[in-house]
Amino acid sequence: MRLFIEFWENIHIALGALVMHKMRAFLTLLGIIIGVLTIISISSVISGLNKAFSNEISGLGSDVLYVAKMPWLAGMDFFKYRNRKNITIQQAEELVKNITGAKAVTYTVRTQRNVKYASENLKNIRITGTTNQYEETANVFPEFGRFLIESDVKHRRFVCVLGWNVADKLFKNVNPLNKLVKIGGYYFRVIGILEKQGEMFGMQMDNVAIIPFGVFRKLFGSRRSLTIEIKVNDPTRLEEAKDEIRGIMRRARKLSPMEEDDFAINQQDMLTSIYKQLTTTLYIVTVGIGSISLLVGGIGIMNIMLVSVTERTREIGIRKALGARRADVLTQFLVEAVTICLVGGVIGILAGFGIGKIIDMTTPLPATVSLWSVLLGLFFTSGVGIFFGLYPAAKAARLNPIEALRSE
């Protein structure tokens, strides 16, 4: 009980000193506030981005592999990859025929065309030519009607499945099923409307029309490179599936043992890995900037505590004359330093919350303040208070009570 009373008295003294010297206290706390504010606000943006990224990337499927001419992240080697030979339908069918560890396999090709119904005309809609298994590999399911079936693909029927946005804009309050729409100048019967998917990496996923693969090649060209999508049976054996795919594709593309792969096997983890590298770098920069501000704030705390020791030398002498030990004086000034830092930390956290909310409401960037970032801010400020308050506290504890009492 005694310890609690002493602790509370020390906090009360520290808060009283802050109130008494408002401007000096504010200038002292400014570095602490800016440091914590930086860490909280940037962390809130990164936390929001992490959540949004996880939601978007989940649409690709962690158990789906994408065989393509180029890797998703080509970087500076783009022109090297661009000159590779296209992935052909023969190679795709070779993979479909020989792969053993797949739950579903399909191949896709894409272009952009206008889609028209009556007086409504939508420009640059993404047209996807594929097979009936695309429903499973891409996790796209019809909200109304049905998806492509095997006979649609086999007999090259002029049918289509529309994305939610396309159907909504073309048909308004009209039932779209079995209506004829014009895709790139050719009529297709609508057999299904996909569930609403939203955006992925800024691309509107609902602006799409899906048609049978053979029809696509007949109408819009057969010289495009394909993307092959493979949903594996067992996600824990993804590496084995990649090795099997690599072997089949190398044979299909007639590569010699000494030649490197002229195709890419893409997966969700590639994007996740690059994203983590970017956010880790941002975290390091943020902590660096925040640490510099906290360092400046800590030096300010040490200065104000040294001034406080000088101003209260007589008070320290009286306390020691009445029986206060060195440890009591050390604890008093150390608690004051930590309290001052925590006040700055709390102000910084509240300001960080506010900035996070403003960013969330006024920009496309999501921002959520996580508990760990708040705890990190409080931990840092407490550490700064202890580290920079230790020297002034030790100086106060070492004062000779007789000399201190002589002080004016």
N, C-alpha and C positions, 0 to 999 in steps of 0.2 A: 504493500500500500504506500509505504514511504517513497519507494522508487518511482511509483506512478505519479505521486504528487510532485516530486522534484522534476520529473520529466515534463509534466504539464506546465510547471512554473517556467522552465527553460523555454518552452514553446511560446508561452505567453509573453515572456521578455523579448523574444525574437520578433514576434508579431508587433509588439509595441514599438520596437526600434524601427520597423518598416513604416509604421503609421507616422511616427514622429519625423522621419526624414523621407518623405514621399518621393521627391524628385531624385535624390541620391539613390534610393532603393530601386526606383524604376530604371535608372541608367545602369545600375549594377546588374539588374535582372535581365536586361535587354538581350545580352548574349545567350543566356539560358533559354529565354523565351524563343528566340529565333532558331536555336539549335533544335529544341524539341518540336517546334512548329514545322520545321523542315522535315524531320524524320516522320512525324505523324501524317502530314499532308501527302508526302510522296508515297509513304507506305499504304495510305488509304487508296490512292489511285492504283498502285500496283496490285493490291488485294482485290479491288474491283475488276481490274483487267484479268487477273488470274481466274476469277470466277467466270467472267464472260468468255475467256479463251477456252476454259474447260467445257463449257456448254456448247461452244461452236465446234470444237475439235471432236467431241463425242459423236457428232454426226458422221464422221468418217469411219468410225468403227475401229476399235483396237484389234479386232480379229480379221481385218480385211487388208489384203495386199494389192497394190496397184502396179501393174507392169506397164511401163510407158517408154517412149523413145528417150525422154529426158527426165532427170531427177527434178523433184519439185523445187529444190533449192539449187539451181544451176550456178548462180553467182557469176564469177568472171569467166567461167568456162562455157557460157551460153552458146557461143558461136561454134565451139567444138561439138557440143551435143546437137546443135541444130542441123549439122551436116550428116548426122547418122541416117541410116536407111529407115524408112517407115516400118512400123509393125503392121504386118499384113493379116488379112483374114485367114490365110492358110496357116500362118504361125499361131494365131489365136486358137484355131480349131485343133491344131496339134497339141496345144497345151490342154484344152478342154478334154481331149481324148485320152491323154496319158497321165494326167495328174491324179494322185490317189488320196491325198489328204485334204480334199476340198469339200465343203458343204454345199457351196454354190459357186459357179463360175459364169461370168458373162463378159462381153466386150462392148465397148461404147465408142461412138464417134459423134462429134458435135459441130454445129455451125450456128449462125444467127440468121433468122428470117422474120419477116412481118407475119403476123397472125391476124386474120380478119374474120368478123362475123357481122353480117348486115352492114350497118354504117360505122361500126366500131373497128378501128384498125390500130393494132399495137405493133410498135417497131422494135426491132432488135431483140426479139425473144429467143432464148437459147433453145435450140432444137437438138434433142438427144436421140440418136438411133441406137437401139440396143435390143436385148432379148428379154424373155419373160423372167429370167433369174435376176435381173437388175433390181427387182423389188426387194430381194433379200440382201444382196450385196450392198446396196445403197441405203437400206432402211427407209424406203419410201413406200407408203401404203395409201390406197385410195380412201378418201372419206366418203365419197359417193361412187357408185358404179363399181368397176373392176379394173385390174391392171391388165397388161398384155398377157396373153396365154400362148402356149407353144404353137397352136395352130395359126394364131395371128402372125407369128414370126415365120413359120414354115411356108404359109401361103401368101405372104407379103400383102396382107390386107391393109387398106388405107384407113387405119384406125389410129386414134391418138388418146393419150392421157394428159390432161392439162394440169399445170400448177395452179395453186389456189388463187394467186393474184390474177393470172391470165383469165381464169373462168369468171372471177368476180368482176373484172373490168369489161369483159366481152358481153356477158349475159345479164348482168345486173340482177333483176328479180325473175329471170326466165330459167327454167330447168335446162341445164346444158346437155344432159345425157341424150345421145342419139341425134344431136344437132350436127349439121355440117359446118366445119370451119375451114377457112382457106389458109394453108401454111405454105408460104413461098409460091403462091399461085396455084396450088393443088388442093383439092377438097379431101378432107378427112372427117370421119365420123367420130364424135366424142364418145368414148366408152367409160371414162372415169375421171374423177377430180381428186387430186392428191391432198392429203392433210397439209395444213399450214406449217411451213418449216421456218420461216423467218430469214434472217441474214446469216451468212458465214463469211468472215473476213471482208465485210463490206459488200459482198455480192448477194443480191436478192435471190434466194433459192426457189421462190415461188413463181418466178418469171420463166417458166419452162414448159415445153411441150415434148412428150416422149412418143416416138413412133417406132415401128418395127425396123430392125437393122437393115434388112434387105431393101425395104422401101426407101430408106434414107440413101443408101448407096445408088439406087436406081435414079433418084430424083436430084440429089445434091452432090453427087460425085463419089467415086470409089477410090480415089488416090490419096485419101487422108490417112494419117497414122492413127492406129487404134490404141485405146487404153483397155487393158484386160484387168478385170476385178475378180479377186479370188477370196471368198470367205472360207476360212479354214475350219476344220472340224474341231480342233483342240487349240485354243489360244496359247496354251502353255508350250505347244510344239511349233511355234511360229518360225523359229530358226530352221527347223527341219523342213518345213514347207517352203521356205525361201531357197534352201539348197536344192530341193526337188525342182522348183520352178526354174532356177538358174540352169540346171542341167538340161531340162527340156527345151528351154528357149535357146540355149547355145547350140543344141543340135538342130533346132528348127531354123536358126539363122546361119547355120553352117560355119560356125567359128572354129578355128583350129585351137589346139590346147594352149598355144603360146599367145593367142590374141586375147585382148581384154574384152569384157562385156561391152556390147554396143547397145545396151538397153538398161533401164533402171527399174529396180523394185522398190517402190515407195510405200511408206506406212506412216501411221499417225505419230509414232514415236519420234520420227525425224523432225516434225514441226514442233513437237513438245520440247525436244532437246534444244533446238535453236532458240525457242522462246525463253526457256529457263536460263540459257546463257545470257540473253539480252537483259532479262529482269535481274539476274544476279549482279551483272555489271552496274545496273542502275541502282540497286541496293547499296553496293559498295561506294558508289559516288555519293549517294544520299547520306550514308553514315559518315563518310569523310567530311562532307560539308557541315553536317550537324556536329561532328566532333570538334571541328575548328571553332564553330560558334560556342560550343560548350566550354572549350579551352579558354576562349576570350572571357566568357562569363565567369569561369572558375577563377581566373586571375582577378577579375573585378570583385568576386566574393572575398578572396584573400585580402585584397586591399581594404575593403570596407570592414572586415573583421579586425585587421591590424589597427585601423582608425578607432574601432569600437573598443579595443583593448586599451589604447592610449587614453581615450575619453573616460574610461571606467576604471582606471588604475586604482583610484581611491576606494571605489566600491569593492574591487577585488581584495585590497588590503583589509577592509573591514570584515569581509566574509572570512578571510583566513584568520584574522584575529579572533573571530567568534568560533573558530574550530573547523572551518571548511578545509578539507584535504585537497591535495593537488588533483587527485582524480575527480573530485567534485567540480573544481573550476574547469578542468579539461573537458569534462562531460558537458558542462553548461555551454561553453563556447562552441563545442562540436555540434551539439543539438541545434544551436542557433544557426550555424552555417548550413546544416542539412535542411532546416526548416525554411530558410531563405531560398535555398535552391529548389525545394519542393514547391514553394509558392510560384516560382518562375516556371517550374515544370507543369504545374496544373494549369496556369494561364496558357502556356504553349499548347497543351493537350486540347483545351477548350477551343483555342483559336484554330488548331488543326482540324478538329471536328467541324467547325464552321466552314473552313475552306473546303473540306471534303464534301460537305453538303452543297456548297455553291457550285463546285465543279460538277457534281452529280446532276444538279438541276439545270445548269446552263450550258453544258457541253455534252457531246456524245459519249464522253469517257465515264464509265461507271466508277464510283468511289465508295468503298466501305471501310470504316475504321475497325481494325481487328483488335481484339483484347491484347494479343501479344505485343503489338506496337505501343499500346498504352503502357503496359508493364515495362517494356524496354525503355520508354521515355522516362518513367519514374525511377527505374534502376540506374540509368545513366546520371540523372540529376542527383540522386542520393550519393552515388559514387563521387561525383564532382564535389558535392558538399563536404564529404568526409576527407577527400584528398586535399582540397585547397583550404579546408578549415582546420586541418590538423596542425599546421605550423602556428597560426595565430592562437589556437587553443593551447598548444604546448608553451608558447611564450607567456600567455596569461598564467598558466599553472606554475611556471618557474619564478614568477615575481616574488621578491622578498616582501613579506607583509609589512615590515617596519618602513622600508623605502616606499612601498606603495601608499602607506598612510600619510607620508610626508608630501605626496603629490597633491598639487592644487588643480 
